[in-house]
């Protein structure tokens, strides 16, 4: 149930990102909300539900706006697995590294995307701008704070609801005397 709700949120974020965010002036930057959802899934979801969520959200986004089909789902899966491995059994408190890791991972991801596109789309390659990628990374870090707060609140409430239904199913009904 939790994965299905976050898939619906992911699809809504894809629609928001591909419609409303493209009408914003380019100078303000456009936060990649789908990326934030994949990172949140890497931080909070178990392996299989998070992997499925990352793949499906990446696949839907790739079908809607991908240049080379298959790059965005691969990217989402790599980001999910990479961040999951980094944060797995990490002794450092989560709030110390989660938000900064969003910016660092986004910056490195943009470098990998540029490298992949330079190998496959040489004639349509955009110019690399360190300043623009750094600005988008910082914008994503600031957008991650309220998004993670909302995602975490929703995730916690859904987890509590699932736990209540599991407990209610386990308890046998006792006849009244």
C-alpha positions in Angstrom: 0.0 0.0 0.0 2.8 2.4 0.9 4.6 1.8 -2.4 1.3 2.3 -4.4 0.7 5.6 -2.6 4.2 6.8 -3.4 3.9 5.7 -7.0 0.8 7.9 -7.3 2.7 10.8 -5.7 5.6 10.1 -8.1 3.3 10.3 -11.1 1.8 13.5 -9.8 5.3 14.9 -9.3 6.2 13.9 -12.9 3.1 15.8 -14.2 4.0 18.8 -12.1 7.6 18.7 -13.2 6.9 18.3 -16.9 4.2 21.0 -17.0 4.3 23.6 -14.3 8.1 23.7 -13.7 8.8 24.2 -17.4 6.8 27.4 -17.3 9.1 28.9 -14.6 11.9 31.2 -15.8 15.1 29.2 -16.5 17.2 31.5 -14.3 15.3 30.4 -11.2 16.1 26.8 -11.8 13.8 23.8 -11.8 14.1 21.3 -8.9 14.0 17.7 -9.9 11.2 16.4 -7.7 11.3 12.9 -9.1 14.9 12.7 -8.1 13.9 13.7 -4.6 11.4 10.9 -4.4 13.9 8.4 -5.6 16.4 9.6 -3.0 13.7 9.4 -0.3 12.9 5.9 -1.3 16.6 5.0 -1.0 16.6 6.4 2.5 13.4 5.0 3.9 12.0 2.1 1.8 13.1 -1.5 2.0 15.1 -2.9 -0.9 12.4 -4.4 -3.1 9.6 -1.8 -2.8 12.1 1.0 -3.2 13.7 -0.6 -6.3 10.3 -1.1 -7.8 9.3 2.4 -7.1 12.5 3.8 -8.5 12.2 1.8 -11.7 8.5 2.6 -12.3 8.9 6.3 -11.6 12.0 6.4 -13.8 10.3 4.5 -16.6 7.2 6.7 -16.6 9.3 9.9 -16.6 11.5 8.5 -19.4 8.5 7.7 -21.5 7.1 11.2 -21.0 10.2 13.2 -21.6 13.2 11.0 -22.3 15.6 11.7 -25.1 17.2 8.3 -25.1 14.8 5.7 -23.8 16.0 3.7 -20.9 18.5 6.2 -19.5 16.3 7.7 -16.8 15.1 4.3 -15.3 18.7 3.2 -15.3 19.7 6.4 -13.6 17.0 6.1 -11.0 17.9 2.5 -10.2 21.6 3.4 -10.0 20.9 6.4 -7.7 18.6 4.2 -5.5 21.1 1.4 -5.2 24.1 3.7 -4.7 22.4 5.7 -2.0 20.9 2.6 -0.4 24.4 1.1 -0.1 25.9 4.3 1.3 23.2 4.7 3.9 22.8 1.1 4.9 23.9 0.6 8.5 25.5 4.0 8.6 26.5 4.8 12.2 26.1 8.6 11.6 22.8 10.1 12.4 20.6 10.4 9.4 19.8 14.1 9.6 23.5 14.9 9.4 24.1 13.4 5.9 20.7 12.9 4.2 20.2 16.5 2.9 23.8 17.2 1.9 24.0 13.8 0.2 21.1 14.9 -2.0 23.2 17.7 -3.4 26.4 15.7 -3.8 24.6 12.8 -5.5 22.6 15.1 -7.8 25.8 16.8 -8.9 27.6 13.5 -9.5 24.5 12.2 -11.3 24.5 15.2 -13.6 28.1 14.6 -14.5 27.3 11.0 -15.3 24.3 12.0 -17.5 26.5 14.5 -19.4 29.1 11.8 -19.9 26.5 9.3 -21.2 24.9 11.8 -23.5 28.3 12.9 -24.8 28.9 9.3 -25.9 25.4 8.8 -27.4 24.2 12.2 -28.6 27.2 14.1 -29.8 25.3 16.2 -32.3 22.7 17.4 -29.8 24.9 17.8 -26.8 24.2 20.7 -24.5 27.0 22.8 -23.1 28.2 21.9 -19.7 28.0 24.6 -17.1 29.6 24.1 -13.7 27.7 27.1 -12.3 24.3 25.9 -13.5 24.7 22.4 -12.2 26.0 23.7 -8.9 23.0 26.1 -8.7 20.5 23.3 -9.5 22.2 21.1 -6.9 21.9 23.8 -4.2 18.3 24.4 -5.2 17.5 20.7 -4.9 19.1 20.7 -1.4 16.8 23.5 -0.3 13.8 21.8 -2.0 14.7 18.5 -0.3 14.0 19.9 3.2 10.3 20.5 3.0 9.8 17.6 0.6 11.5 15.1 2.9 9.5 16.5 5.8 6.2 15.9 3.9 7.3 12.5 2.5 8.4 11.3 5.9 5.2 12.4 7.6 3.2 10.6 4.9 5.4 7.5 5.1 5.2 7.3 8.9 1.4 7.7 8.9 1.0 5.0 6.2 3.3 2.7 8.1 1.3 3.2 11.3 -1.9 2.4 9.4 -0.4 -0.8 7.9 0.8 -1.8 11.3 -2.7 -1.3 12.9 -4.4 -3.4 10.2 -1.8 -6.2 10.7 -2.4 -6.2 14.5 -6.1 -6.1 14.0 -6.0 -9.1 11.7 -3.9 -11.2 14.1 -6.1 -10.8 17.2 -8.8 -13.4 17.4 -12.3 -12.2 18.2 -13.2 -13.2 21.7 -16.8 -14.0 22.5 -18.4 -11.8 25.2 -19.5 -13.4 28.4 
